Each structure stands twice: as C-alpha cells, then as structure tokens.
C-alpha cells in the first residue's frame, strides 16, 4: 500500500514536472519566435512586425518603435507562447509526430493572421500583405509549431519510457 501511494505521488510529481518543462519550452520557443520575427521584419522579409500585434495596437508611444519596444515584445511573445505550449500539452502531447507540430504551427498562424487579425487595425489583412510576408511568417510559425510540438511530445514519451523502466525494476 505504501509503495502504491509512493508511486502515485511520484507519478503526479512527474506530471507536474512535465507541465513545467512544457511551459519552459513555450517560453523558450516564444522568445525564439519573437527574435526571429523581429529579424524577418528588420531584413524586410515581413512587412508585419510582432510589435504590430503586441504593442502598436494598444500603446501609442514613441518608445514602442525603439529597441526597448522590440525587447518588451519578445518577452510578451514568450509569455503568450507559454499559453500555446500549455494548450499543446493538454490537447496534443500524446501525438508523437513532427507533423502534428507542423499542423499546430499552421493553426496558430491561421488564428493570428486570419481569425484575430480584424482586432488589430494597424495590421494588414493577409490578402493585402505581400506573398513574401505570408510565406515567411507561415514558415516561421511552422518552425515554431514543430519546436513546441515535438519538444513536448518527445518529453511526454521520454517520461513514459522512464516510468515503464522504473516499474519493471
């Protein structure tokens, strides 16, 4: 009975650890997404910057268009990415495939650039954006979704293998 309770406690601790690692994966992925998106905008691969969504729509100040605006945008994207990672963790973590991450990235791109875009009046519609903007941003979100999805799914299956090994010992 004591061993059963101990394994239950260990299992719930492992699940909490998996959740915290998923949130950390989301933070790192979001910071990488924000940095890469700023670079795409800086080198004119995208006419839409992440600041257009995160800061320019809500704040009308001069500092938004400086390096400080970029830095705050990257941090906010990292925090919002934790929510995306949490959703992936809760819904898709058991799907151990790179392709689910690709699909998740495309879904996130669609949500941001199609569904939620009308809220952001300073962001052009995807039909008004250039082909290169749409191509580069969807490619970026595919990479982001692949990173989030495969990292979380791999971590989940790695935990399952470790628990299986522990139960066999």
C-alpha positions, 0 to 999 in steps of 0.5 A: 500500500505504501509503495502504491501511494509512493508511486502515485505521488511520484507519478503526479510529481512527474506530471507536474514536472512535465507541465513545467518543462512544457511551459519552459519550452513555450517560453523558450520557443516564444522568445525564439519566435519573437527574435526571429520575427523581429529579424524577418521584419528588420531584413524586410522579409515581413512587412508585419512586425510582432510589435504590430500585434503586441504593442502598436495596437494598444500603446501609442508611444514613441518608445514602442518603435525603439529597441526597448519596444522590440525587447518588451515584445519578445518577452510578451511573445514568450509569455503568450507562447507559454499559453500555446505550449500549455494548450499543446500539452493538454490537447496534443502531447500524446501525438508523437509526430513532427507533423502534428507540430507542423499542423499546430504551427499552421493553426496558430498562424491561421488564428493570428493572421486570419481569425484575430487579425480584424482586432488589430487595425494597424495590421494588414489583412493577409490578402493585402500583405505581400506573398513574401510576408505570408510565406515567411511568417507561415514558415516561421510559425511552422518552425515554431509549431514543430519546436513546441510540438515535438519538444513536448511530445518527445518529453511526454514519451521520454517520461513514459519510457522512464516510468515503464523502466522504473516499474519493471525494476 
